C-alpha cells in the first residue's frame, strides 16, 4: 500500500479568491444589523465577533495548507529528493514558511485590534477598527500572492505524480533514451506508456503493476539517461537518478544491441560503469534488447567481448525483443526471483529475524533402529490423487474452438440446451406477433410460384404478346394521333411565348386620359367602320360599368345657407385660431405651446438604445446585507 496520497491535498486558492471567500463567509455567518442606540458593550461585541471570525477562517485555511503539503524531512528520502529535483527544496520550504508567517501575523493583528476595540466608545469608532483589522489581514494575504500560486502549481504536479511505494517489490528500468524501456513495461504490466521512435519520449517516471507468484509487483519506467557528469544532468534525467538511488529494487539495465538508439554499445557500457555505484546492493540484470534486429552472436568480436566481460562478473545478460516478445518473460521471472531471494537474505541478516526464529522449533526425530518408516498417506488421499492424474480428454472450451477455427468460428449456444429430444436443439424458433405465429401467414411455395410466373412472362415476351401493333390502326386513329401531336406542339409554343412575355404587362403613362366614346366613334367612322347602333357593344358596356378616371368636376357654387347652424359650420375658423380674441392673444398661446414642448423635444433626442444612468448610487445595491455572488463591489 502506498505511504503517501498527494491527491488529497486541498486546492490552494489565489490571494484574491482567498480574500473573497473569507470575507464573504464572514458576512454570511455573522450578524449584520447593529444600531447606534444599542448599548456600547453590545456594539463592541458585534464588531469583535466579525474580527475574530475572519481571523479564525484565515487561520484554519492556512493551517490546512501547511498540514496537507508534505514536509521534506518527514517523508521517504525518495520522495524528498524527487520533490527537490522537480520543485527546488529551498523555494518549496520558503513558500510554506511565508504562509506560516502570514498565519501568525493575521493572528497578531486580530488580537491587537480586539484589544483596541474594548476601548471603543462609539459605533463609528468600533466600525473603523473592524475595517482596519480586516483590511490589514487582507493586505497580509495579498503579499502572499506568489507563494500561493507556486504552491498551487506544486499541488497540481504532485497530484499527477505516479503512486510509487518505495518499500514494495520493484523492478526498475534504466538506460539510454530510445533503447526500449517503455516497450518492455508495456509488455509485462498493464501500463500504457507512450512509445515513439525518438529520444526522450518518456519525460517523467511511469509505474505499471503486475503479478508474480501471487504477489503484487511494481515496475518503474525511468526517463533516459545520458553519459555526462551529475551536475550537468537536467530535471528529466535526475528523476531516473533519484529512483536508482533510493528505491530498493531489481535494476534492469537495457542496452540496444542494434545501436538504433543512436548510441554505440561502447557508449552504453560507459554509462553503465558511470552509474554503477547506484546499483550497489541491488540485483542487476543486463537486458540486451532488439535481438530481432541483431543478436549478440551477430555482433563484432569487440562488441561480443563487452557482454562476455559483463557475464564474467556474474551479471546475467538476457537477449530480448519487445517486438516479438522473445525473452521478455524470462527477464521478468529472473528479475523477480533474484529480488525475492535478495529481500529474504537481507531479512535474515537483520536483527528482527532472531526474534522470529526463537519462536520457531522444527523437531527432527533421531533414528532408533534400522527399520524403515516411510510417510503414511491415507488410501482415500491416494485414490483422489490417482483420479486427478487420469489422462481423460479435456472438454473443448468455446475459446479453444475460436482459436482453432479462426474466422470460420460462429458462437452456437443452442448446442448446450437441455431438451428431451436432442434433435430439436437446432430447430427454427417460431416468431410470434400479437399472438399469431408469423409462419402461419407465409406460403412455403411462394418462391416456386414466383419462379413459375417469371417463366410464363418470359415465354409471353418471346411470343410477342406485348409487341405494339401500330400497323393495325385505321386512318381515323392515325389522324387523331397527328392532331394530338400538333396540339401538344402548339401548347408548348404557347408556354414558351408566355415565358418570354413581360409579366407586368404594359404600363400606362401618368398623362394618359380616357378616350371619350364620341371621339372614339368619330375616329373609327372616319376610318370606314360602321359605328351606328353600338349601345350593346363591349366598349359601351364597359364605359357604363367602370368608374370615370377623369378629373373630378369642380364643386358648383352652393346655394346660400338656409339655416343659422349650417352657416356657422361652413364658416368655422381653424383650430389654432379658435377661441382667440386678437393677434396678441394668439401670439401668447403659440409661445406657451412652444415652451411646453421644450422638455419633450429634449427627451426626443435620446433613443431607447441610449445609455442613461437614472441614479448613480442606487440604495438597494449599496445598502444592507449583500447576497452571494456580489463580492466584487467590495
Secondary structure, 3 states (H helix, E strand, C coil): CCCCCHHHCCCCCCHHHHHHHHHHHHHHHCCCCCCCCCCHHHHHHHHHHHHHHHHHHHHHHHHHHHHHCCCCCCCCHHHHHHHHHHHCHHHHHHHHHHHHHHHHHHHHHHHHHHHHHCCCCCHHHHHHHHHHHHHHHHHHHHCCHHHHHHHHHHHHHHHHCCCCCCCCCEEEEEECCCCCHHHHHHHHCCCCCCCCCCCCCCCCCEEEEEEECCEEEEEEECCCCCCCCHHHCCHHHHHHHHHHHHCCCEEEEEEECCCCCCCCHHHHHHHHHHCHHHHCCCCEEEEEECCCCCCHHHCCHHHHHHHHHHHHCCCEEEECECCCCECHHHHHHHHHHHHHHHHHHHHHHCCHHHHHHHHCCCCCCCCCCCCCCCCCCCHHHHHHHHHHCCCCCCCCCHHHHHHHHHHHCCCCCHHHCCCCCHHHCCCCCCCEECCEEHHHHCCCCHHHHHHHHHHHHHHHHHHCCCCCCHHHCCHHHHHHHHHHHHHHHHHHHHHHHHHHCCCCCCCCCCCCCCCCHHHHHHHHHHCCCCCCCCCCCHHHHHHHHCCCCCCCCCCCCCCCCCCHHHHHHHCCCCHHHCCCCCHHHHHHHHHHHHHHHHHHHHHHCCCCCCCCCCCCCCHHHHCCCCCCCCHHHC
